[in-house]
Amino acid sequence: MSPELPSPIADYVEANARLDLDGMMKSFAADAVFLDNGKRFEGHAEIRALLEEMVVGLKAIFSPDAVRHEGQAVVVEGPAHGEFPGSPIRFTYRVELDGDAIRTMEVSA
């Protein structure tokens, strides 16, 4: 059973399961920040390029199995399967929301 996720995160995860780049992007605020293993991507254009290469390109599908709240952040954990070395790898997504949009997403393995 999947954990209960706030709508923007649930929408992102559902779009990711379909490798739907446009659907994943709908969850992000226009000025969102995505932190991926220490690298910073700002705004839709940079985030889109990252997701196109590292998620859609590698068929990386994240399957959350745990969620908790830490201050303003929602922390979601679970494995990602795809066409990349070491698959599956367990990831932690630390997400801060701004209303119905993702303001920041930090991903670490």
C-alpha positions in Angstrom: 0.0 0.0 0.0 1.4 3.5 -0.9 1.7 6.1 1.7 -0.7 9.1 1.8 1.0 12.0 -0.1 0.1 15.7 -0.5 -1.5 16.3 -3.9 1.5 17.9 -5.7 3.8 15.0 -4.6 1.2 12.4 -5.4 0.6 13.9 -8.9 4.4 13.9 -9.5 4.7 10.3 -8.5 1.7 9.2 -10.6 3.1 11.1 -13.7 6.6 9.5 -13.0 5.0 6.0 -13.0 3.9 6.8 -16.6 7.2 8.5 -17.5 5.0 11.5 -18.3 7.4 14.5 -18.4 4.7 17.1 -18.9 2.7 15.6 -16.0 5.7 15.7 -13.7 6.4 19.3 -14.6 2.9 20.4 -13.7 3.7 19.7 -10.0 6.5 22.3 -9.9 6.2 26.1 -9.2 7.5 28.2 -12.0 10.5 29.2 -9.9 11.0 25.8 -8.2 14.4 24.5 -7.2 15.5 20.8 -7.7 18.6 19.6 -5.9 20.0 16.4 -7.2 23.0 15.0 -5.3 24.4 18.4 -4.7 23.6 19.9 -8.1 21.1 22.8 -8.3 18.5 23.2 -11.1 16.3 26.2 -11.0 13.1 26.9 -12.9 11.1 24.8 -15.3 13.6 24.7 -18.2 16.5 23.4 -16.0 14.2 20.9 -14.1 12.6 19.7 -17.3 16.0 19.0 -18.9 17.1 17.1 -15.8 14.0 15.0 -15.6 14.1 14.3 -19.4 17.6 13.0 -19.1 17.7 11.3 -15.7 14.2 10.1 -15.2 12.5 9.6 -18.6 15.8 8.7 -20.4 16.7 6.1 -17.8 13.1 4.9 -17.3 13.6 5.7 -13.5 10.3 5.1 -11.7 10.1 6.0 -8.0 7.9 3.9 -5.8 7.4 5.6 -2.4 6.9 3.4 0.6 7.3 5.8 3.5 6.4 9.5 4.2 7.0 11.7 7.2 6.9 15.4 8.0 10.1 17.3 9.1 9.2 20.9 9.8 8.1 22.5 6.6 9.3 19.5 4.5 7.6 16.3 3.4 10.2 13.5 3.3 9.3 10.6 1.0 11.4 7.5 0.7 11.3 4.4 -1.5 13.1 2.5 -4.3 13.5 3.7 -7.9 13.8 1.1 -10.6 15.1 1.8 -14.1 17.8 1.4 -16.6 20.7 2.7 -14.5 23.6 1.0 -12.6 22.6 -0.5 -9.3 18.8 -0.5 -10.0 16.8 -0.5 -7.8 18.3 2.2 -5.6 16.5 3.6 -2.5 16.0 7.4 -2.7 14.9 10.1 -0.3 12.9 13.0 -1.6 12.8 16.0 0.6 10.0 18.3 -0.7 8.8 21.7 0.4 5.5 22.9 -1.0 4.0 26.2 -1.8 0.2 25.7 -1.9 -0.5 23.2 -4.7 3.0 23.3 -6.1 6.4 21.9 -5.3 8.7 24.8 -4.3 11.9 22.7 -3.7 12.7 19.0 -4.2 15.9 17.5 -2.9 16.8 14.0 -4.0 19.5 11.8 -2.5 20.4 8.1 -2.6 
